[in-house]
């Protein structure tokens, strides 16, 4: 079974979020840097994950 890049990066993004030890969470730009993907492509992936209810964002200072 072949897994496309959107699914692969989506899984890696959710793992990165789950492994984050900071109480404030992790920024998209940091995930993009750690996973070596563009912020624009990560934004596309995160939008899809939010739409499916798999992740949610945190409102507040520095949340963008």
mmCIF file of the N, C-alpha and C atoms, coordinates in Angstrom:
data_MODEL
# 
_entry.id   MODEL 
# 
loop_
_atom_site.group_PDB 
_atom_site.id 
_atom_site.type_symbol 
_atom_site.label_atom_id 
_atom_site.label_alt_id 
_atom_site.label_comp_id 
_atom_site.label_asym_id 
_atom_site.label_entity_id 
_atom_site.label_seq_id 
_atom_site.pdbx_PDB_ins_code 
_atom_site.Cartn_x 
_atom_site.Cartn_y 
_atom_site.Cartn_z 
_atom_site.occupancy 
_atom_site.B_iso_or_equiv 
_atom_site.pdbx_formal_charge 
_atom_site.auth_seq_id 
_atom_site.auth_comp_id 
_atom_site.auth_asym_id 
_atom_site.auth_atom_id 
_atom_site.pdbx_PDB_model_num 
ATOM 1   N N  . UNK A 1 1  ? 0.844   -1.180 0.000  1.00 0.00 ? 1  UNK A N  1 
ATOM 2   C CA . UNK A 1 1  ? 0.000   0.000  0.000  1.00 0.00 ? 1  UNK A CA 1 
ATOM 3   C C  . UNK A 1 1  ? 0.889   1.244  0.000  1.00 0.00 ? 1  UNK A C  1 
ATOM 4   N N  . UNK A 1 2  ? 0.592   2.146  -0.905 1.00 0.00 ? 2  UNK A N  1 
ATOM 5   C CA . UNK A 1 2  ? 1.348   3.377  -1.008 1.00 0.00 ? 2  UNK A CA 1 
ATOM 6   C C  . UNK A 1 2  ? 0.633   4.494  -0.259 1.00 0.00 ? 2  UNK A C  1 
ATOM 7   N N  . UNK A 1 3  ? 1.389   5.248  0.505  1.00 0.00 ? 3  UNK A N  1 
ATOM 8   C CA . UNK A 1 3  ? 0.832   6.382  1.246  1.00 0.00 ? 3  UNK A CA 1 
ATOM 9   C C  . UNK A 1 3  ? 1.329   7.657  0.580  1.00 0.00 ? 3  UNK A C  1 
ATOM 10  N N  . UNK A 1 4  ? 0.391   8.536  0.212  1.00 0.00 ? 4  UNK A N  1 
ATOM 11  C CA . UNK A 1 4  ? 0.803   9.772  -0.459 1.00 0.00 ? 4  UNK A CA 1 
ATOM 12  C C  . UNK A 1 4  ? 1.418   10.763 0.534  1.00 0.00 ? 4  UNK A C  1 
ATOM 13  N N  . UNK A 1 5  ? 2.030   11.801 0.001  1.00 0.00 ? 5  UNK A N  1 
ATOM 14  C CA . UNK A 1 5  ? 2.760   12.753 0.840  1.00 0.00 ? 5  UNK A CA 1 
ATOM 15  C C  . UNK A 1 5  ? 1.845   13.516 1.794  1.00 0.00 ? 5  UNK A C  1 
ATOM 16  N N  . UNK A 1 6  ? 0.624   13.806 1.378  1.00 0.00 ? 6  UNK A N  1 
ATOM 17  C CA . UNK A 1 6  ? -0.296  14.538 2.261  1.00 0.00 ? 6  UNK A CA 1 
ATOM 18  C C  . UNK A 1 6  ? -0.593  13.719 3.516  1.00 0.00 ? 6  UNK A C  1 
ATOM 19  N N  . UNK A 1 7  ? -0.839  12.433 3.352  1.00 0.00 ? 7  UNK A N  1 
ATOM 20  C CA . UNK A 1 7  ? -1.110  11.562 4.505  1.00 0.00 ? 7  UNK A CA 1 
ATOM 21  C C  . UNK A 1 7  ? 0.146   11.409 5.354  1.00 0.00 ? 7  UNK A C  1 
ATOM 22  N N  . UNK A 1 8  ? 1.277   11.192 4.712  1.00 0.00 ? 8  UNK A N  1 
ATOM 23  C CA . UNK A 1 8  ? 2.537   11.004 5.432  1.00 0.00 ? 8  UNK A CA 1 
ATOM 24  C C  . UNK A 1 8  ? 2.868   12.237 6.272  1.00 0.00 ? 8  UNK A C  1 
ATOM 25  N N  . UNK A 1 9  ? 2.774   13.423 5.669  1.00 0.00 ? 9  UNK A N  1 
ATOM 26  C CA . UNK A 1 9  ? 3.071   14.643 6.413  1.00 0.00 ? 9  UNK A CA 1 
ATOM 27  C C  . UNK A 1 9  ? 1.990   14.954 7.448  1.00 0.00 ? 9  UNK A C  1 
ATOM 28  N N  . UNK A 1 10 ? 0.762   14.572 7.182  1.00 0.00 ? 10 UNK A N  1 
ATOM 29  C CA . UNK A 1 10 ? -0.302  14.742 8.169  1.00 0.00 ? 10 UNK A CA 1 
ATOM 30  C C  . UNK A 1 10 ? -0.034  13.923 9.418  1.00 0.00 ? 10 UNK A C  1 
ATOM 31  N N  . UNK A 1 11 ? 0.390   12.686 9.232  1.00 0.00 ? 11 UNK A N  1 
ATOM 32  C CA . UNK A 1 11 ? 0.740   11.828 10.372 1.00 0.00 ? 11 UNK A CA 1 
ATOM 33  C C  . UNK A 1 11 ? 1.942   12.387 11.123 1.00 0.00 ? 11 UNK A C  1 
ATOM 34  N N  . UNK A 1 12 ? 2.944   12.816 10.386 1.00 0.00 ? 12 UNK A N  1 
ATOM 35  C CA . UNK A 1 12 ? 4.134   13.377 11.020 1.00 0.00 ? 12 UNK A CA 1 
ATOM 36  C C  . UNK A 1 12 ? 3.801   14.649 11.793 1.00 0.00 ? 12 UNK A C  1 
ATOM 37  N N  . UNK A 1 13 ? 2.879   15.442 11.267 1.00 0.00 ? 13 UNK A N  1 
ATOM 38  C CA . UNK A 1 13 ? 2.451   16.664 11.947 1.00 0.00 ? 13 UNK A CA 1 
ATOM 39  C C  . UNK A 1 13 ? 1.735   16.337 13.251 1.00 0.00 ? 13 UNK A C  1 
ATOM 40  N N  . UNK A 1 14 ? 0.831   15.371 13.209 1.00 0.00 ? 14 UNK A N  1 
ATOM 41  C CA . UNK A 1 14 ? 0.105   14.996 14.431 1.00 0.00 ? 14 UNK A CA 1 
ATOM 42  C C  . UNK A 1 14 ? 1.056   14.407 15.472 1.00 0.00 ? 14 UNK A C  1 
ATOM 43  N N  . UNK A 1 15 ? 2.044   13.645 15.043 1.00 0.00 ? 15 UNK A N  1 
ATOM 44  C CA . UNK A 1 15 ? 3.039   13.103 15.975 1.00 0.00 ? 15 UNK A CA 1 
ATOM 45  C C  . UNK A 1 15 ? 3.852   14.231 16.590 1.00 0.00 ? 15 UNK A C  1 
ATOM 46  N N  . UNK A 1 16 ? 4.247   15.186 15.779 1.00 0.00 ? 16 UNK A N  1 
ATOM 47  C CA . UNK A 1 16 ? 5.013   16.340 16.269 1.00 0.00 ? 16 UNK A CA 1 
ATOM 48  C C  . UNK A 1 16 ? 4.203   17.108 17.319 1.00 0.00 ? 16 UNK A C  1 
ATOM 49  N N  . UNK A 1 17 ? 2.916   17.309 17.071 1.00 0.00 ? 17 UNK A N  1 
ATOM 50  C CA . UNK A 1 17 ? 2.048   18.012 18.024 1.00 0.00 ? 17 UNK A CA 1 
ATOM 51  C C  . UNK A 1 17 ? 1.911   17.199 19.311 1.00 0.00 ? 17 UNK A C  1 
ATOM 52  N N  . UNK A 1 18 ? 1.708   15.899 19.179 1.00 0.00 ? 18 UNK A N  1 
ATOM 53  C CA . UNK A 1 18 ? 1.532   15.035 20.348 1.00 0.00 ? 18 UNK A CA 1 
ATOM 54  C C  . UNK A 1 18 ? 2.796   14.956 21.202 1.00 0.00 ? 18 UNK A C  1 
ATOM 55  N N  . UNK A 1 19 ? 3.957   15.031 20.585 1.00 0.00 ? 19 UNK A N  1 
ATOM 56  C CA . UNK A 1 19 ? 5.227   14.921 21.310 1.00 0.00 ? 19 UNK A CA 1 
ATOM 57  C C  . UNK A 1 19 ? 5.694   16.240 21.910 1.00 0.00 ? 19 UNK A C  1 
ATOM 58  N N  . UNK A 1 20 ? 5.017   17.322 21.594 1.00 0.00 ? 20 UNK A N  1 
ATOM 59  C CA . UNK A 1 20 ? 5.404   18.638 22.093 1.00 0.00 ? 20 UNK A CA 1 
ATOM 60  C C  . UNK A 1 20 ? 5.185   18.705 23.603 1.00 0.00 ? 20 UNK A C  1 
ATOM 61  N N  . UNK A 1 21 ? 6.225   19.075 24.325 1.00 0.00 ? 21 UNK A N  1 
ATOM 62  C CA . UNK A 1 21 ? 6.144   19.139 25.786 1.00 0.00 ? 21 UNK A CA 1 
ATOM 63  C C  . UNK A 1 21 ? 5.800   20.534 26.307 1.00 0.00 ? 21 UNK A C  1 
ATOM 64  N N  . UNK A 1 22 ? 5.784   21.503 25.415 1.00 0.00 ? 22 UNK A N  1 
ATOM 65  C CA . UNK A 1 22 ? 5.465   22.872 25.809 1.00 0.00 ? 22 UNK A CA 1 
ATOM 66  C C  . UNK A 1 22 ? 3.971   23.001 26.104 1.00 0.00 ? 22 UNK A C  1 
ATOM 67  N N  . UNK A 1 23 ? 3.596   23.620 27.219 1.00 0.00 ? 23 UNK A N  1 
ATOM 68  C CA . UNK A 1 23 ? 2.168   23.780 27.528 1.00 0.00 ? 23 UNK A CA 1 
ATOM 69  C C  . UNK A 1 23 ? 1.441   24.695 26.542 1.00 0.00 ? 23 UNK A C  1 
ATOM 70  N N  . UNK A 1 24 ? 2.197   25.542 25.848 1.00 0.00 ? 24 UNK A N  1 
ATOM 71  C CA . UNK A 1 24 ? 1.592   26.464 24.887 1.00 0.00 ? 24 UNK A CA 1 
ATOM 72  C C  . UNK A 1 24 ? 1.456   25.855 23.502 1.00 0.00 ? 24 UNK A C  1 
ATOM 73  N N  . UNK A 1 25 ? 1.976   24.654 23.304 1.00 0.00 ? 25 UNK A N  1 
ATOM 74  C CA . UNK A 1 25 ? 1.883   23.998 22.002 1.00 0.00 ? 25 UNK A CA 1 
ATOM 75  C C  . UNK A 1 25 ? 3.104   24.280 21.145 1.00 0.00 ? 25 UNK A C  1 
ATOM 76  N N  . UNK A 1 26 ? 2.950   24.101 19.850 1.00 0.00 ? 26 UNK A N  1 
ATOM 77  C CA . UNK A 1 26 ? 4.050   24.284 18.906 1.00 0.00 ? 26 UNK A CA 1 
ATOM 78  C C  . UNK A 1 26 ? 3.556   25.110 17.722 1.00 0.00 ? 26 UNK A C  1 
ATOM 79  N N  . UNK A 1 27 ? 4.404   25.956 17.211 1.00 0.00 ? 27 UNK A N  1 
ATOM 80  C CA . UNK A 1 27 ? 4.038   26.812 16.085 1.00 0.00 ? 27 UNK A CA 1 
ATOM 81  C C  . UNK A 1 27 ? 4.175   26.067 14.764 1.00 0.00 ? 27 UNK A C  1 
ATOM 82  N N  . UNK A 1 28 ? 3.355   26.465 13.796 1.00 0.00 ? 28 UNK A N  1 
ATOM 83  C CA . UNK A 1 28 ? 3.404   25.858 12.466 1.00 0.00 ? 28 UNK A CA 1 
ATOM 84  C C  . UNK A 1 28 ? 4.781   25.988 11.844 1.00 0.00 ? 28 UNK A C  1 
ATOM 85  N N  . UNK A 1 29 ? 5.393   27.146 11.995 1.00 0.00 ? 29 UNK A N  1 
ATOM 86  C CA . UNK A 1 29 ? 6.707   27.349 11.382 1.00 0.00 ? 29 UNK A CA 1 
ATOM 87  C C  . UNK A 1 29 ? 7.747   26.408 11.982 1.00 0.00 ? 29 UNK A C  1 
ATOM 88  N N  . UNK A 1 30 ? 7.596   26.072 13.265 1.00 0.00 ? 30 UNK A N  1 
ATOM 89  C CA . UNK A 1 30 ? 8.524   25.135 13.895 1.00 0.00 ? 30 UNK A CA 1 
ATOM 90  C C  . UNK A 1 30 ? 8.296   23.709 13.399 1.00 0.00 ? 30 UNK A C  1 
ATOM 91  N N  . UNK A 1 31 ? 7.037   23.340 13.214 1.00 0.00 ? 31 UNK A N  1 
ATOM 92  C CA . UNK A 1 31 ? 6.728   22.016 12.662 1.00 0.00 ? 31 UNK A CA 1 
ATOM 93  C C  . UNK A 1 31 ? 7.292   21.912 11.252 1.00 0.00 ? 31 UNK A C  1 
ATOM 94  N N  . UNK A 1 32 ? 7.080   22.945 10.448 1.00 0.00 ? 32 UNK A N  1 
ATOM 95  C CA . UNK A 1 32 ? 7.580   22.946 9.067  1.00 0.00 ? 32 UNK A CA 1 
ATOM 96  C C  . UNK A 1 32 ? 9.097   22.796 9.040  1.00 0.00 ? 32 UNK A C  1 
ATOM 97  N N  . UNK A 1 33 ? 9.769   23.506 9.913  1.00 0.00 ? 33 UNK A N  1 
ATOM 98  C CA . UNK A 1 33 ? 11.228  23.425 9.972  1.00 0.00 ? 33 UNK A CA 1 
ATOM 99  C C  . UNK A 1 33 ? 11.677  22.033 10.411 1.00 0.00 ? 33 UNK A C  1 
ATOM 100 N N  . UNK A 1 34 ? 11.052  21.505 11.463 1.00 0.00 ? 34 UNK A N  1 
ATOM 101 C CA . UNK A 1 34 ? 11.427  20.185 11.983 1.00 0.00 ? 34 UNK A CA 1 
ATOM 102 C C  . UNK A 1 34 ? 11.158  19.070 10.985 1.00 0.00 ? 34 UNK A C  1 
ATOM 103 N N  . UNK A 1 35 ? 10.086  19.193 10.212 1.00 0.00 ? 35 UNK A N  1 
ATOM 104 C CA . UNK A 1 35 ? 9.705   18.146 9.264  1.00 0.00 ? 35 UNK A CA 1 
ATOM 105 C C  . UNK A 1 35 ? 10.225  18.420 7.850  1.00 0.00 ? 35 UNK A C  1 
ATOM 106 N N  . UNK A 1 36 ? 10.913  19.540 7.676  1.00 0.00 ? 36 UNK A N  1 
ATOM 107 C CA . UNK A 1 36 ? 11.518  19.903 6.394  1.00 0.00 ? 36 UNK A CA 1 
ATOM 108 C C  . UNK A 1 36 ? 10.486  19.990 5.262  1.00 0.00 ? 36 UNK A C  1 
ATOM 109 N N  . UNK A 1 37 ? 9.385   20.703 5.549  1.00 0.00 ? 37 UNK A N  1 
ATOM 110 C CA . UNK A 1 37 ? 8.367   20.961 4.528  1.00 0.00 ? 37 UNK A CA 1 
ATOM 111 C C  . UNK A 1 37 ? 8.056   22.455 4.529  1.00 0.00 ? 37 UNK A C  1 
ATOM 112 N N  . UNK A 1 38 ? 7.493   22.946 3.454  1.00 0.00 ? 38 UNK A N  1 
ATOM 113 C CA . UNK A 1 38 ? 7.192   24.376 3.377  1.00 0.00 ? 38 UNK A CA 1 
ATOM 114 C C  . UNK A 1 38 ? 6.014   24.722 4.287  1.00 0.00 ? 38 UNK A C  1 
ATOM 115 N N  . UNK A 1 39 ? 6.028   25.945 4.784  1.00 0.00 ? 39 UNK A N  1 
ATOM 116 C CA . UNK A 1 39 ? 4.945   26.420 5.649  1.00 0.00 ? 39 UNK A CA 1 
ATOM 117 C C  . UNK A 1 39 ? 3.630   26.423 4.875  1.00 0.00 ? 39 UNK A C  1 
ATOM 118 N N  . UNK A 1 40 ? 3.685   26.767 3.596  1.00 0.00 ? 40 UNK A N  1 
ATOM 119 C CA . UNK A 1 40 ? 2.476   26.807 2.772  1.00 0.00 ? 40 UNK A CA 1 
ATOM 120 C C  . UNK A 1 40 ? 1.849   25.412 2.644  1.00 0.00 ? 40 UNK A C  1 
ATOM 121 N N  . UNK A 1 41 ? 2.664   24.398 2.399  1.00 0.00 ? 41 UNK A N  1 
ATOM 122 C CA . UNK A 1 41 ? 2.146   23.032 2.281  1.00 0.00 ? 41 UNK A CA 1 
ATOM 123 C C  . UNK A 1 41 ? 1.643   22.538 3.633  1.00 0.00 ? 41 UNK A C  1 
ATOM 124 N N  . UNK A 1 42 ? 2.358   22.883 4.708  1.00 0.00 ? 42 UNK A N  1 
ATOM 125 C CA . UNK A 1 42 ? 1.917   22.500 6.048  1.00 0.00 ? 42 UNK A CA 1 
ATOM 126 C C  . UNK A 1 42 ? 0.583   23.160 6.379  1.00 0.00 ? 42 UNK A C  1 
ATOM 127 N N  . UNK A 1 43 ? 0.387   24.399 5.969  1.00 0.00 ? 43 UNK A N  1 
ATOM 128 C CA . UNK A 1 43 ? -0.880  25.089 6.199  1.00 0.00 ? 43 UNK A CA 1 
ATOM 129 C C  . UNK A 1 43 ? -2.027  24.338 5.527  1.00 0.00 ? 43 UNK A C  1 
ATOM 130 N N  . UNK A 1 44 ? -1.786  23.858 4.319  1.00 0.00 ? 44 UNK A N  1 
ATOM 131 C CA . UNK A 1 44 ? -2.765  23.053 3.577  1.00 0.00 ? 44 UNK A CA 1 
ATOM 132 C C  . UNK A 1 44 ? -3.092  21.762 4.345  1.00 0.00 ? 44 UNK A C  1 
ATOM 133 N N  . UNK A 1 45 ? -2.079  21.104 4.867  1.00 0.00 ? 45 UNK A N  1 
ATOM 134 C CA . UNK A 1 45 ? -2.261  19.857 5.617  1.00 0.00 ? 45 UNK A CA 1 
ATOM 135 C C  . UNK A 1 45 ? -2.998  20.120 6.926  1.00 0.00 ? 45 UNK A C  1 
ATOM 136 N N  . UNK A 1 46 ? -2.591  21.159 7.643  1.00 0.00 ? 46 UNK A N  1 
ATOM 137 C CA . UNK A 1 46 ? -3.226  21.478 8.922  1.00 0.00 ? 46 UNK A CA 1 
ATOM 138 C C  . UNK A 1 46 ? -4.689  21.858 8.726  1.00 0.00 ? 46 UNK A C  1 
ATOM 139 N N  . UNK A 1 47 ? -4.998  22.568 7.663  1.00 0.00 ? 47 UNK A N  1 
ATOM 140 C CA . UNK A 1 47 ? -6.397  22.908 7.371  1.00 0.00 ? 47 UNK A CA 1 
ATOM 141 C C  . UNK A 1 47 ? -7.237  21.648 7.192  1.00 0.00 ? 47 UNK A C  1 
ATOM 142 N N  . UNK A 1 48 ? -6.695  20.665 6.492  1.00 0.00 ? 48 UNK A N  1 
ATOM 143 C CA . UNK A 1 48 ? -7.410  19.401 6.285  1.00 0.00 ? 48 UNK A CA 1 
ATOM 144 C C  . UNK A 1 48 ? -7.581  18.652 7.606  1.00 0.00 ? 48 UNK A C  1 
ATOM 145 N N  . UNK A 1 49 ? -6.558  18.650 8.455  1.00 0.00 ? 49 UNK A N  1 
ATOM 146 C CA . UNK A 1 49 ? -6.643  17.969 9.752  1.00 0.00 ? 49 UNK A CA 1 
ATOM 147 C C  . UNK A 1 49 ? -7.674  18.647 10.660 1.00 0.00 ? 49 UNK A C  1 
ATOM 148 N N  . UNK A 1 50 ? -7.722  19.979 10.634 1.00 0.00 ? 50 UNK A N  1 
ATOM 149 C CA . UNK A 1 50 ? -8.715  20.723 11.419 1.00 0.00 ? 50 UNK A CA 1 
ATOM 150 C C  . UNK A 1 50 ? -10.126 20.437 10.919 1.00 0.00 ? 50 UNK A C  1 
ATOM 151 N N  . UNK A 1 51 ? -10.295 20.416 9.613  1.00 0.00 ? 51 UNK A N  1 
ATOM 152 C CA . UNK A 1 51 ? -11.600 20.165 9.006  1.00 0.00 ? 51 UNK A CA 1 
ATOM 153 C C  . UNK A 1 51 ? -12.156 18.808 9.430  1.00 0.00 ? 51 UNK A C  1 
ATOM 154 N N  . UNK A 1 52 ? -11.286 17.819 9.549  1.00 0.00 ? 52 UNK A N  1 
ATOM 155 C CA . UNK A 1 52 ? -11.692 16.470 9.962  1.00 0.00 ? 52 UNK A CA 1 
ATOM 156 C C  . UNK A 1 52 ? -11.786 16.327 11.481 1.00 0.00 ? 52 UNK A C  1 
ATOM 157 N N  . UNK A 1 53 ? -11.436 17.381 12.222 1.00 0.00 ? 53 UNK A N  1 
ATOM 158 C CA . UNK A 1 53 ? -11.522 17.346 13.677 1.00 0.00 ? 53 UNK A CA 1 
ATOM 159 C C  . UNK A 1 53 ? -10.392 16.579 14.341 1.00 0.00 ? 53 UNK A C  1 
ATOM 160 N N  . UNK A 1 54 ? -9.294  16.365 13.633 1.00 0.00 ? 54 UNK A N  1 
ATOM 161 C CA . UNK A 1 54 ? -8.174  15.604 14.184 1.00 0.00 ? 54 UNK A CA 1 
ATOM 162 C C  . UNK A 1 54 ? -7.253  16.461 15.041 1.00 0.00 ? 54 UNK A C  1 
ATOM 163 N N  . UNK A 1 55 ? -7.227  17.759 14.773 1.00 0.00 ? 55 UNK A N  1 
ATOM 164 C CA . UNK A 1 55 ? -6.452  18.692 15.592 1.00 0.00 ? 55 UNK A CA 1 
ATOM 165 C C  . UNK A 1 55 ? -7.263  19.970 15.770 1.00 0.00 ? 55 UNK A C  1 
ATOM 166 N N  . UNK A 1 56 ? -6.877  20.759 16.757 1.00 0.00 ? 56 UNK A N  1 
ATOM 167 C CA . UNK A 1 56 ? -7.503  22.070 16.947 1.00 0.00 ? 56 UNK A CA 1 
ATOM 168 C C  . UNK A 1 56 ? -6.408  23.065 17.293 1.00 0.00 ? 56 UNK A C  1 
ATOM 169 N N  . UNK A 1 57 ? -6.674  24.331 17.036 1.00 0.00 ? 57 UNK A N  1 
ATOM 170 C CA . UNK A 1 57 ? -5.662  25.334 17.330 1.00 0.00 ? 57 UNK A CA 1 
ATOM 171 C C  . UNK A 1 57 ? -5.918  25.965 18.684 1.00 0.00 ? 57 UNK A C  1 
ATOM 172 N N  . UNK A 1 58 ? -4.889  26.619 19.207 1.00 0.00 ? 58 UNK A N  1 
ATOM 173 C CA . UNK A 1 58 ? -4.974  27.293 20.485 1.00 0.00 ? 58 UNK A CA 1 
ATOM 174 C C  . UNK A 1 58 ? -5.004  28.787 20.241 1.00 0.00 ? 58 UNK A C  1 
ATOM 175 N N  . UNK A 1 59 ? -5.969  29.441 20.815 1.00 0.00 ? 59 UNK A N  1 
ATOM 176 C CA . UNK A 1 59 ? -6.058  30.896 20.697 1.00 0.00 ? 59 UNK A CA 1 
ATOM 177 C C  . UNK A 1 59 ? -5.235  31.519 21.814 1.00 0.00 ? 59 UNK A C  1 
ATOM 178 N N  . UNK A 1 60 ? -4.701  32.673 21.531 1.00 0.00 ? 60 UNK A N  1 
ATOM 179 C CA . UNK A 1 60 ? -3.957  33.381 22.555 1.00 0.00 ? 60 UNK A CA 1 
ATOM 180 C C  . UNK A 1 60 ? -2.710  34.026 22.003 1.00 0.00 ? 60 UNK A C  1 
ATOM 181 N N  . UNK A 1 61 ? -1.925  34.555 22.901 1.00 0.00 ? 61 UNK A N  1 
ATOM 182 C CA . UNK A 1 61 ? -0.712  35.268 22.519 1.00 0.00 ? 61 UNK A CA 1 
ATOM 183 C C  . UNK A 1 61 ? 0.240   34.342 21.771 1.00 0.00 ? 61 UNK A C  1 
ATOM 184 N N  . UNK A 1 62 ? 0.667   34.784 20.611 1.00 0.00 ? 62 UNK A N  1 
ATOM 185 C CA . UNK A 1 62 ? 1.626   34.030 19.818 1.00 0.00 ? 62 UNK A CA 1 
ATOM 186 C C  . UNK A 1 62 ? 1.024   32.898 19.014 1.00 0.00 ? 62 UNK A C  1 
ATOM 187 N N  . UNK A 1 63 ? -0.298  32.774 19.009 1.00 0.00 ? 63 UNK A N  1 
ATOM 188 C CA . UNK A 1 63 ? -0.919  31.660 18.286 1.00 0.00 ? 63 UNK A CA 1 
ATOM 189 C C  . UNK A 1 63 ? -1.103  31.967 16.810 1.00 0.00 ? 63 UNK A C  1 
ATOM 190 N N  . UNK A 1 64 ? -0.941  33.216 16.434 1.00 0.00 ? 64 UNK A N  1 
ATOM 191 C CA . UNK A 1 64 ? -1.045  33.579 15.017 1.00 0.00 ? 64 UNK A CA 1 
ATOM 192 C C  . UNK A 1 64 ? -2.459  33.685 14.606 1.00 0.00 ? 64 UNK A C  1 
# 
